[in-house]
Amino acid sequence: MTFTRTALTLAMTTLVASTVLGQKITTESAPGTDLRSYKTFMWIKQPNVSDPILKQRIVDDVNVQLTAKGYRPVADGGDLGVAAHLATRTQKSLNTFYDGFGGGWRWGGGLGTATTTVNSYQEGTLVIDLFDCKTKSAIWRGSSEQELSRDPEKETSNMAKATEKMFKKFPE
């Protein structure tokens, strides 16, 4: 009985955790924007994070993606302005396990139990905005939402993958 209960609880927790771990990527472009007319980019607002290493990783990841698309980074006077924002929040998920014994409407009562656990995790959203530097209008936005890892190496990998996925949807 205890083994079955433990196995079922572990399976349910894994299922819930796997749905939480995936990255949710969204992108949108301003209608009618021809991104082929832009040749250079510059940073107008770097990520608002206190960790200087994480900030540099985000900047580097975006630079790699834009450079791979054929854009050239410049310190001043770029065609595109890049702004990045990172926000985090604590999320909670509730997992309830019923042991299968007990009442319900058919049996009229019993000794069943329910166990609920609360899992807390950090969720982060990275937003990358591109602006036309001449008109100062927004022309593209990409965002990634995912659970943050406590392992810095894994978080670095996740951030790079998120940025890469965002720019896969970048119009060429």
Secondary structure, DSSP 8 states (H G I E B T S, - for coil): -HHHHHHHHHHHHHHHHHHHHS-EEEEEE-TT--GGG--EEEEEE----S-HHHHHHHHHHHHHHHHHTT-EE-SSS-SEEEEEEEEEEEEEEEEEEE-S-S-STTT------EEEEEEEEEEEEEEEEEEETTTTEEEEEEEEEEE--SSHHHHHHHHHHHHHHHHHTS--
